Amino acid sequence: MSKWKFYEVKDGKLERKRKECPKCGAGVFMAEHAD
């Protein structure tokens, strides 16, 4: 799994592309579903 699926660099700062899991904490991302 590539880290660039979850992060992006904008204006010299690292930005997360997906929401993080509120139960699991930092570094665990929510899945993207159609429903």
Backbone as CSV, one residue per row, in Angstrom:
resi,resn,N_x,N_y,N_z,CA_x,CA_y,CA_z,C_x,C_y,C_z
1,MET,0.848,-1.178,0.000,0.000,0.000,0.000,0.897,1.246,0.000
2,SER,0.602,2.158,-0.835,1.405,3.363,-0.964,0.972,4.438,0.023
3,LYS,1.948,5.099,0.632,1.619,6.173,1.578,1.023,7.381,0.875
4,TRP,1.269,7.517,-0.429,0.749,8.685,-1.156,-0.744,8.583,-1.427
5,LYS,-1.357,7.427,-1.153,-2.811,7.303,-1.240,-3.477,8.041,-0.084
6,PHE,-2.741,8.183,1.021,-3.304,8.749,2.241,-2.818,10.157,2.550
7,TYR,-1.669,10.539,1.979,-1.088,11.851,2.269,-0.803,12.613,0.983
8,GLU,-0.743,13.944,1.105,-0.455,14.816,-0.030,0.333,16.018,0.496
9,VAL,1.263,16.525,-0.306,2.035,17.701,0.085,1.464,18.915,-0.628
10,LYS,1.021,19.903,0.157,0.491,21.155,-0.386,1.166,22.318,0.317
11,ASP,1.719,23.221,-0.458,2.398,24.406,0.080,3.456,24.037,1.111
12,GLY,4.151,22.929,0.885,5.213,22.510,1.789,4.737,21.829,3.063
13,LYS,3.433,21.580,3.173,2.887,20.925,4.367,2.236,19.600,3.985
14,LEU,2.320,18.637,4.897,1.724,17.330,4.680,0.253,17.375,5.051
15,GLU,-0.611,16.892,4.142,-2.059,16.901,4.356,-2.603,15.491,4.236
16,ARG,-3.547,15.145,5.101,-4.193,13.833,5.023,-5.324,13.893,4.009
17,LYS,-5.434,12.857,3.175,-6.492,12.806,2.166,-7.763,12.178,2.714
18,ARG,-7.634,11.275,3.675,-8.790,10.574,4.243,-8.947,10.910,5.718
19,LYS,-10.143,10.660,6.237,-10.409,10.866,7.658,-9.728,9.763,8.465
20,GLU,-9.307,10.113,9.679,-8.745,9.116,10.576,-9.857,8.490,11.407
21,CYS,-9.644,7.272,11.830,-10.622,6.541,12.638,-10.717,7.168,14.030
22,PRO,-11.922,7.548,14.472,-12.068,8.161,15.792,-11.808,7.176,16.940
23,LYS,-12.023,5.885,16.710,-11.780,4.874,17.750,-10.310,4.475,17.829
24,CYS,-9.675,4.311,16.673,-8.311,3.781,16.614,-7.237,4.843,16.805
25,GLY,-7.515,6.072,16.396,-6.557,7.154,16.577,-5.721,7.437,15.340
26,ALA,-4.656,8.184,15.561,-3.805,8.666,14.473,-3.142,7.518,13.714
27,GLY,-3.096,7.650,12.401,-2.436,6.667,11.552,-3.339,5.575,11.013
28,VAL,-4.581,5.485,11.515,-5.542,4.495,11.023,-6.635,5.253,10.292
29,PHE,-6.762,4.989,8.998,-7.668,5.762,8.168,-8.968,5.030,7.893
30,MET,-10.024,5.809,7.728,-11.339,5.271,7.399,-11.335,4.825,5.935
31,ALA,-12.126,3.822,5.622,-12.255,3.329,4.253,-13.176,4.249,3.460
32,GLU,-13.025,4.224,2.145,-13.895,5.001,1.269,-14.899,4.051,0.633
33,HIS,-16.184,4.240,0.959,-17.257,3.406,0.429,-18.249,4.272,-0.338
34,ALA,-18.940,3.649,-1.273,-19.961,4.364,-2.041,-21.204,4.623,-1.200
35,ASP,-21.492,3.755,-0.242,-22.699,3.904,0.582,-22.397,4.388,1.984
